[in-house]
C-alpha cells in the first residue's frame, strides 16, 4: 500500500469515477490518503478522465484535487475531455502542474 511506497514515488489517483471499478472515495477517505502521502513524501498524479461522471458536477468531482492542492502538495493532474465532453477520438485534454515555487516551475517546465 501507500505506507510502503518509496518516498518521492508518483501515485496515480482517480479523483472520481475510478476506472475500472467506478468506486469513489469519500472526503474523509481522501483526507486519510493525503495524510499518508504527505507523511511518506509521495507525489500525487491525478487522472481526471471521468470528471463529471460520478456526480454530474465537474466541481464536486474535482474535490480531491483541490484538497490536495490546499494541503500544499506539488502535484500533476491530467485532464481529458474525450469522454466527458463527447470528444472521442480527438484526444483533447491538458496536464496541470501545481508547484511550490517559481524555481521549481522553471525546472519542470524545461522538461515538458
C-alpha contacts under 8 A as a table, 3 or more apart, distances in Angstrom:
res1	aa1	res2	aa2	distance
1	X	4	X	5.64
1	X	5	X	6.75
2	X	5	X	5.15
2	X	36	X	6.90
2	X	37	X	6.95
3	X	36	X	6.54
3	X	37	X	7.82
3	X	40	X	6.80
5	X	9	X	6.77
5	X	40	X	7.52
5	X	42	X	7.72
6	X	9	X	5.66
6	X	40	X	7.70
6	X	42	X	7.71
7	X	40	X	5.56
7	X	41	X	4.98
7	X	42	X	5.57
8	X	41	X	5.61
8	X	42	X	5.03
8	X	43	X	6.25
9	X	41	X	7.77
9	X	42	X	5.24
9	X	43	X	6.00
10	X	42	X	6.02
10	X	43	X	4.59
10	X	44	X	5.81
10	X	45	X	6.34
11	X	42	X	6.87
11	X	43	X	6.04
11	X	44	X	5.12
11	X	45	X	5.70
12	X	44	X	6.40
12	X	45	X	4.84
12	X	46	X	5.83
12	X	47	X	6.89
13	X	44	X	6.87
13	X	45	X	6.03
13	X	46	X	4.76
13	X	47	X	6.06
14	X	17	X	7.12
14	X	18	X	5.30
14	X	19	X	7.46
14	X	46	X	5.74
14	X	47	X	5.17
14	X	48	X	6.17
15	X	18	X	7.12
15	X	24	X	7.25
15	X	25	X	7.68
15	X	46	X	6.69
15	X	47	X	7.17
15	X	48	X	6.45
15	X	51	X	7.90
15	X	61	X	6.66
15	X	62	X	6.48
15	X	63	X	7.49
15	X	64	X	5.70
15	X	65	X	6.92
16	X	22	X	7.88
16	X	23	X	7.80
16	X	24	X	5.57
16	X	25	X	7.74
16	X	48	X	7.11
16	X	50	X	6.59
16	X	51	X	6.22
16	X	52	X	7.88
16	X	53	X	7.52
16	X	54	X	5.81
16	X	61	X	5.51
16	X	62	X	7.42
17	X	21	X	7.78
17	X	22	X	4.65
17	X	23	X	6.18
17	X	24	X	5.94
17	X	50	X	5.89
17	X	51	X	7.36
17	X	53	X	6.25
17	X	54	X	5.00
18	X	21	X	5.66
18	X	22	X	4.50
18	X	23	X	5.43
18	X	24	X	6.19
18	X	50	X	7.82
19	X	22	X	5.72
24	X	54	X	7.75
25	X	29	X	5.72
25	X	30	X	6.29
26	X	29	X	5.22
26	X	30	X	6.26
27	X	30	X	5.06
27	X	31	X	6.23
27	X	63	X	7.86
27	X	64	X	7.39
28	X	31	X	4.99
28	X	32	X	6.41
29	X	32	X	5.12
29	X	33	X	6.27
30	X	33	X	4.96
30	X	34	X	6.10
30	X	64	X	6.39
31	X	34	X	5.12
31	X	35	X	6.17
31	X	67	X	7.98
32	X	35	X	4.98
32	X	36	X	6.30
33	X	36	X	5.30
33	X	37	X	6.11
34	X	37	X	5.02
34	X	38	X	5.96
34	X	68	X	6.57
35	X	38	X	5.25
35	X	39	X	6.12
36	X	39	X	5.12
36	X	40	X	6.09
37	X	40	X	5.15
37	X	41	X	5.83
37	X	42	X	4.87
37	X	43	X	7.25
37	X	44	X	7.94
38	X	41	X	5.04
38	X	42	X	6.28
38	X	73	X	7.67
39	X	42	X	7.95
43	X	73	X	7.44
43	X	74	X	6.84
43	X	75	X	6.02
44	X	73	X	7.71
44	X	74	X	7.58
44	X	75	X	5.13
44	X	76	X	6.39
45	X	75	X	5.93
45	X	76	X	4.63
45	X	77	X	5.58
45	X	78	X	7.54
46	X	65	X	7.17
46	X	75	X	7.83
46	X	76	X	6.16
46	X	77	X	4.45
46	X	78	X	6.10
47	X	77	X	5.98
47	X	78	X	5.04
47	X	79	X	6.43
48	X	51	X	5.35
48	X	62	X	7.94
48	X	77	X	7.02
48	X	78	X	6.00
48	X	79	X	4.95
48	X	80	X	6.50
49	X	78	X	7.52
49	X	79	X	5.73
49	X	80	X	4.70
49	X	81	X	6.89
49	X	82	X	7.77
49	X	83	X	6.99
49	X	84	X	7.51
50	X	53	X	5.48
50	X	54	X	7.53
50	X	80	X	7.68
50	X	83	X	6.77
50	X	84	X	6.18
51	X	54	X	7.13
51	X	57	X	7.97
51	X	58	X	5.74
51	X	61	X	5.65
51	X	62	X	6.95
51	X	84	X	6.73
52	X	55	X	5.99
52	X	56	X	4.66
52	X	57	X	4.99
52	X	58	X	4.40
52	X	59	X	7.83
52	X	60	X	7.87
52	X	61	X	5.86
52	X	84	X	6.71
53	X	56	X	5.44
53	X	57	X	7.71
53	X	61	X	7.94
53	X	84	X	7.06
54	X	57	X	7.81
54	X	61	X	6.68
55	X	58	X	7.84
55	X	60	X	7.07
55	X	61	X	6.56
57	X	60	X	5.33
57	X	61	X	6.20
58	X	61	X	5.27
58	X	62	X	6.42
59	X	62	X	5.20
59	X	63	X	6.74
60	X	63	X	5.38
61	X	64	X	7.63
62	X	65	X	5.47
62	X	66	X	6.43
63	X	66	X	5.25
63	X	67	X	6.07
64	X	67	X	4.99
64	X	68	X	6.15
65	X	68	X	5.32
65	X	69	X	6.25
65	X	77	X	7.73
66	X	69	X	5.05
66	X	70	X	6.15
67	X	70	X	5.05
67	X	71	X	6.24
68	X	71	X	5.01
68	X	72	X	6.66
68	X	73	X	5.71
69	X	72	X	5.33
69	X	73	X	5.39
69	X	74	X	7.21
69	X	75	X	7.59
69	X	98	X	7.37
70	X	73	X	7.48
72	X	100	X	7.69
73	X	98	X	7.67
73	X	99	X	7.70
73	X	100	X	7.98
74	X	97	X	7.56
74	X	98	X	5.18
74	X	99	X	4.70
74	X	100	X	6.28
75	X	97	X	5.86
75	X	98	X	5.18
75	X	99	X	6.82
76	X	95	X	6.98
76	X	96	X	5.73
76	X	97	X	4.63
76	X	98	X	6.40
77	X	95	X	5.78
77	X	96	X	5.05
77	X	97	X	6.46
78	X	93	X	7.40
78	X	94	X	5.88
78	X	95	X	4.54
78	X	96	X	6.29
79	X	93	X	5.25
79	X	94	X	5.21
79	X	95	X	6.23
79	X	96	X	7.69
80	X	83	X	7.24
80	X	84	X	7.82
80	X	91	X	7.42
80	X	92	X	6.07
80	X	93	X	4.16
80	X	94	X	6.58
81	X	84	X	5.47
81	X	85	X	5.18
81	X	86	X	7.26
81	X	87	X	6.42
81	X	91	X	7.52
81	X	92	X	5.47
81	X	93	X	5.34
82	X	85	X	5.92
82	X	86	X	5.68
82	X	87	X	4.24
82	X	88	X	4.68
82	X	89	X	6.92
82	X	90	X	6.48
82	X	91	X	5.89
82	X	92	X	5.88
82	X	93	X	7.44
83	X	86	X	5.13
83	X	87	X	6.28
83	X	88	X	6.16
84	X	87	X	7.77
87	X	90	X	5.54
87	X	91	X	7.42
87	X	92	X	7.16
88	X	91	X	7.02
99	X	102	X	7.85
99	X	104	X	6.59
99	X	105	X	6.08
100	X	104	X	6.89
100	X	105	X	7.75
101	X	104	X	5.27
101	X	105	X	6.22
102	X	105	X	4.95
102	X	106	X	6.16
103	X	106	X	5.22
103	X	107	X	6.41
104	X	107	X	5.12
104	X	108	X	6.19
105	X	108	X	5.15
105	X	109	X	5.89
106	X	109	X	5.10
106	X	110	X	6.17
107	X	110	X	5.31
107	X	111	X	6.94
108	X	111	X	5.32
108	X	112	X	6.65
109	X	112	X	5.20
